[in-house]
Amino acid sequence: MSEPPAQVDIVTSLTGAFPALEALPTAIVYPALMLVGAVIATLFVSLFGLFAIWLERKVMAHIQCRLGPMEVGRHGWLQTLADGLKLLAKEDLIPKDADKALFILAPIISFTGAFMLYVVIPFGRDVIAADLNVGLLYLAAVGSVEVVGIIMSGWSSNSKWSLFGSMRAAAQVVSYELPLGLSLLPVILLAGSLSTRDICEAQAGWFWNWFLFANPFMPILVVIYVISSIAEVKRAPFDLPEAESELVSGFHTEYSGMRFSIFFLAEYAALFGVSAIASLAFLGGYHTGIPAIDGIGGFLGGLVGVATMIVKSLCFVFLQMWLRFTLPRIRLDQMFHVCYKVLLPFAFVALVGVAVWQSVLPDRSLWFLPR
């Protein structure tokens, strides 16, 4: 049997740490370790969902001068778990005239699209499921899978509110993929690779080596990416597919119980996913920006890298939560205006600017320090 086409670094690391694994056939070791990685990723996404919902409630409460959840657990940290158990206990209803097969499959497809992002996200130098040489292209491709599940849910529900919400989601995601993709293209120019781990390694050293500070155009592209990613994950002020005041609950109006919770989990999985992509593309990924700390090897060094990546991603998560409770929902025409008349032109200009800067001053950063 031929070797897997992807360079799977976590497999290489584990076989190096446990020499007994080297005696086993690759056809056994590779699928087994990938299964273990999938279980770990599922646990991480589930735990992050519980934490993020609690954090969002607290952020919202403090912005509105309230306390938020306080009764279940210390400072309400068990409130999300209690709500999750309540959802699991609710009756699973399927509308009589719904397309049952698509209705059941839609939340699974939606979650799968968000979950697939984690395959190529490096949480450390060797903590990555698959170091694909087209990692960034893979992220751009699978990032659109979630909207397929949303369209399926809107169509299969046989409800006009669900259908309107799914059509809005499709139009929004397809539109904002353009500025989102353009904001990541300069990262490829700077790193010279599509591999997500190579992109992180290209930002090793002091923090001014991060791509955010590579030239005067990168901060603009970071802003474009953040706005586009908020629209991609359908968060306020771009929550038009779920606009409660207009569409009841949007594309998941007819969902209840476990299936509704899967949609909810997919949203938070995608929220952390796009935040992690921002961290690895612009903020050095698992690098702290201090060479003495980044030089720590072994298990401790890997732990520092994972913690660094998670903390950076949580900063972007907090920013998206902050914006949700600060900005009002925009109209549909304003959503298209921002995409095609604001973000897209700026993204093209910044892309050309990065290319020119790299041609003229390839070894100088934003502050004209040597890179």
C-alpha positions in Angstrom: 0.0 0.0 0.0 1.4 3.4 -0.9 2.1 6.1 1.7 -0.6 8.7 2.4 -0.1 11.8 0.2 -0.1 14.2 3.1 2.9 14.8 5.4 1.3 13.8 8.7 3.5 15.3 11.4 1.6 14.1 14.4 2.1 10.5 13.2 5.9 11.2 12.7 6.2 12.6 16.2 4.3 9.8 17.9 6.2 7.1 16.1 9.4 8.8 17.1 8.2 9.0 20.7 7.0 5.4 20.7 9.4 3.3 18.7 7.1 0.3 19.0 4.7 2.0 16.6 7.3 1.9 13.8 7.0 -1.9 13.7 3.4 -1.7 12.8 2.2 -1.3 9.2 1.5 2.3 8.1 -2.0 1.1 6.9 -2.8 0.4 10.6 -0.9 3.2 12.4 -2.1 6.0 10.1 -5.9 5.5 10.3 -5.7 4.7 14.1 -3.8 7.9 14.9 -6.1 9.9 12.7 -9.1 8.5 14.6 -7.4 9.5 17.8 -6.8 12.9 16.4 -10.5 13.2 15.4 -11.7 12.2 18.9 -9.3 14.8 20.4 -10.6 17.5 18.0 -14.2 16.6 18.7 -13.6 16.9 22.5 -11.8 20.2 22.0 -14.6 21.6 19.9 -17.3 20.4 22.4 -15.4 21.9 25.4 -14.7 25.1 23.5 -18.4 25.4 22.7 -19.4 25.1 26.3 -16.8 27.7 27.3 -17.5 30.1 24.5 -21.3 30.2 25.2 -20.6 30.9 28.8 -18.0 33.6 27.9 -20.4 35.2 25.4 -23.1 35.4 28.0 -20.7 37.1 30.4 -19.3 39.5 27.8 -22.8 40.4 26.8 -23.9 40.9 30.4 -20.9 43.1 31.3 -21.4 45.3 28.2 -25.0 45.7 29.3 -24.1 46.3 32.9 -25.5 42.9 34.1 -24.0 39.9 35.8 -25.1 37.1 33.4 -25.4 33.5 34.5 -24.6 33.2 38.3 -26.7 30.4 39.8 -25.5 27.1 38.2 -21.9 26.6 39.3 -19.5 29.3 40.4 -20.2 32.4 38.3 -22.6 30.3 36.2 -19.9 28.2 34.5 -22.1 25.1 34.6 -25.1 27.0 33.1 -24.2 26.0 29.5 -23.8 22.4 30.5 -27.3 22.5 32.0 -28.7 24.1 28.9 -27.1 21.4 26.8 -28.6 18.6 28.8 -32.0 20.3 28.5 -31.6 20.4 24.7 -30.7 16.7 24.6 -33.8 15.9 26.6 -36.1 17.8 24.3 -38.3 16.1 21.8 -36.8 15.8 18.3 -39.5 17.1 15.9 -39.5 16.8 12.2 -42.2 18.7 10.2 -44.7 16.6 8.5 -44.1 17.9 5.0 -40.3 18.2 5.4 -37.8 16.2 3.3 -36.8 13.9 6.1 -33.5 12.6 4.7 -32.2 16.1 4.0 -33.6 17.5 7.2 -31.7 14.9 9.2 -28.5 15.2 7.2 -28.3 19.0 7.2 -26.9 19.7 10.7 -24.4 16.9 10.2 -23.1 18.4 7.0 -23.0 21.8 8.6 -20.9 20.6 11.6 -18.6 18.5 9.3 -17.7 21.6 7.3 -16.7 23.5 10.4 -14.9 20.5 11.9 -12.8 19.9 8.7 -11.0 23.2 9.3 -9.1 21.7 12.2 -7.3 19.1 10.0 -4.6 21.6 8.8 -4.5 24.1 11.7 -1.1 23.8 13.5 -1.5 24.1 17.3 2.3 23.5 17.6 5.3 22.6 15.5 4.3 19.0 15.5 0.7 19.3 16.8 -1.1 19.1 13.4 -3.2 16.4 12.0 -2.1 16.8 8.4 0.6 19.2 7.1 -0.8 19.5 3.6 1.3 21.3 1.1 -1.9 23.1 -0.1 -3.2 23.7 3.4 -4.4 27.3 2.8 -6.2 26.2 -0.3 -7.8 23.3 1.6 -9.1 25.8 4.2 -10.6 27.9 1.5 -12.3 24.9 0.0 -13.8 23.2 3.1 -14.8 26.6 4.6 -17.8 26.6 2.1 -19.0 23.1 3.1 -21.0 24.4 6.1 -23.2 26.6 3.9 -24.2 23.4 2.0 -25.8 22.1 5.2 -27.5 25.4 5.7 -29.1 25.4 2.3 -30.2 21.8 2.8 -31.8 22.7 6.1 -33.7 25.7 4.6 -34.9 23.6 1.6 -35.8 20.5 3.6 -37.8 22.3 6.3 -40.6 23.3 3.9 -40.8 26.7 5.7 -40.5 30.0 4.0 -38.6 31.4 7.0 -36.0 28.7 6.8 -35.7 29.0 3.0 -35.2 32.8 3.2 -32.5 32.3 5.9 -30.6 29.7 3.9 -30.7 31.8 0.7 -29.3 34.8 2.7 -26.6 32.5 4.1 -25.6 31.3 0.6 -25.5 34.8 -0.9 -23.5 36.1 2.1 -21.0 33.3 2.3 -20.3 33.3 -1.5 -19.9 37.1 -1.5 -17.5 37.4 1.4 -15.4 34.5 0.2 -13.9 36.9 -2.3 -12.4 39.5 0.1 -11.6 36.7 2.6 -9.5 34.8 0.0 -7.8 38.0 -1.3 -6.8 38.9 2.3 -5.0 35.6 2.6 -3.2 35.7 -0.8 -0.5 38.1 0.5 0.3 35.6 3.2 1.2 33.1 0.5 3.4 35.8 -1.1 5.2 36.4 2.2 5.6 32.8 3.2 6.2 31.3 -0.2 4.1 28.3 0.7 0.5 27.2 1.0 1.4 24.9 4.0 -0.1 26.3 7.2 2.9 25.1 9.2 5.3 26.7 6.8 3.4 29.9 7.1 3.8 29.8 10.9 7.5 28.9 10.6 8.0 31.9 8.2 7.0 34.1 11.2 9.5 32.7 13.7 11.8 35.0 15.7 10.8 38.2 17.3 7.1 39.4 17.1 7.9 42.0 14.5 8.5 39.1 12.1 4.8 38.3 12.3 3.0 39.0 9.0 0.8 41.7 10.6 4.0 43.9 10.7 5.5 42.8 7.4 4.5 45.9 5.5 2.0 48.9 5.7 -0.6 46.9 3.8 -0.9 43.9 6.1 -2.9 45.7 8.9 -5.5 46.7 6.3 -5.7 43.0 5.2 -6.1 41.9 8.8 -9.1 44.2 9.1 -10.6 42.9 5.9 -10.1 39.3 7.0 -11.7 39.9 10.4 -14.8 41.6 8.8 -15.1 38.9 6.1 -14.7 36.1 8.6 -17.5 37.5 10.8 -19.7 37.4 7.7 -18.5 33.9 6.9 -19.6 32.5 10.3 -22.8 34.6 10.2 -22.2 36.6 13.4 -23.6 40.0 14.2 -23.7 42.5 12.5 -23.9 40.0 9.6 -26.4 37.6 11.3 -29.0 38.1 8.5 -29.5 34.3 8.0 -30.7 34.0 11.6 -32.4 37.4 12.0 -35.0 36.7 14.7 -36.9 39.9 14.2 -37.5 39.1 10.5 -37.2 35.3 10.0 -38.2 33.8 13.4 -34.9 31.9 13.7 -33.7 31.7 10.1 -32.5 28.5 8.6 -32.9 26.4 11.8 -36.5 27.6 12.6 -37.9 24.1 12.4 -35.1 22.4 14.3 -35.2 21.3 18.0 -33.4 19.3 20.5 -30.2 17.5 19.5 -30.2 18.7 15.8 -30.5 22.4 16.9 -27.6 21.9 19.3 -25.5 20.5 16.4 -26.1 23.7 14.4 -25.1 25.7 17.5 -21.9 23.7 18.0 -21.0 24.1 14.3 -21.3 27.9 14.7 -18.8 28.0 17.6 -16.5 25.4 15.9 -16.4 27.7 12.8 -15.9 30.8 15.1 -12.7 29.3 16.7 -11.6 28.0 13.3 -11.6 31.3 11.5 -9.9 32.9 14.6 -7.2 30.2 14.5 -6.6 30.9 10.8 -6.2 34.6 11.6 -3.7 33.7 14.3 -1.6 31.5 12.1 -1.8 33.8 9.0 -1.0 37.1 10.7 0.1 36.7 14.3 2.8 34.0 14.1 0.6 31.0 15.0 2.1 29.0 17.8 5.2 31.4 18.1 5.2 33.7 21.1 7.3 36.3 19.3 10.1 35.8 22.0 12.9 33.5 20.6 14.0 32.3 24.0 10.6 30.9 24.8 10.0 29.6 21.3 13.3 27.7 21.5 12.1 25.5 24.3 11.9 21.9 23.1 10.2 18.7 24.1 6.8 18.4 25.7 7.0 21.7 27.5 7.8 23.5 24.2 4.8 21.8 22.6 2.6 22.8 25.5 3.7 26.4 25.2 3.0 26.4 21.5 -0.5 25.0 22.0 -1.3 27.5 24.7 0.0 30.4 22.6 -2.1 29.4 19.6 -5.2 29.0 21.8 -4.7 32.4 23.5 -4.2 34.2 20.2 -7.3 32.6 18.8 -9.4 33.5 21.9 -8.4 37.1 21.4 -10.1 37.1 18.0 -13.1 35.2 19.5 -13.4 37.9 22.1 -13.3 40.6 19.4 -16.1 39.0 17.5 -18.2 38.7 20.7 -17.5 42.3 21.5 -18.6 43.4 18.1 -21.8 41.4 18.3 -23.0 43.3 21.3 -21.8 46.7 20.0 -23.0 47.0 16.4 -26.6 46.7 15.1 -27.5 44.3 12.4 -27.0 45.7 8.9 -29.5 45.5 6.1 -29.2 43.1 3.2 -28.2 45.8 0.7 -25.6 47.2 3.2 -24.1 43.7 3.5 -23.5 43.6 -0.3 -22.3 47.2 -0.4 -19.7 46.5 2.3 -18.5 43.4 0.4 -18.3 44.6 -3.2 -17.8 48.4 -2.9 -15.6 48.6 0.3 -13.7 45.4 1.2 -13.1 44.1 -2.3 -11.4 47.2 -3.8 -9.3 47.7 -0.7 -8.3 44.0 -0.8 -7.1 44.3 -4.4 -5.2 47.5 -3.7 -3.5 46.0 -0.6 -2.6 42.8 -2.6 -0.9 44.8 -5.2 0.8 46.9 -2.5 2.2 43.8 -0.8 3.5 42.5 -4.1 5.3 45.8 -4.8 6.7 46.0 -1.3 8.1 42.5 -1.6 9.7 43.4 -4.9 11.3 46.6 -3.6 11.9 46.0 0.1 11.7 42.2 0.6 13.9 42.2 3.8 12.2 45.1 5.6 9.2 45.1 7.9 6.6 47.7 8.6 9.0 49.6 10.9 11.9 49.1 8.4 13.5 46.6 10.8 15.3 43.7 9.2 13.1 40.5 9.0 
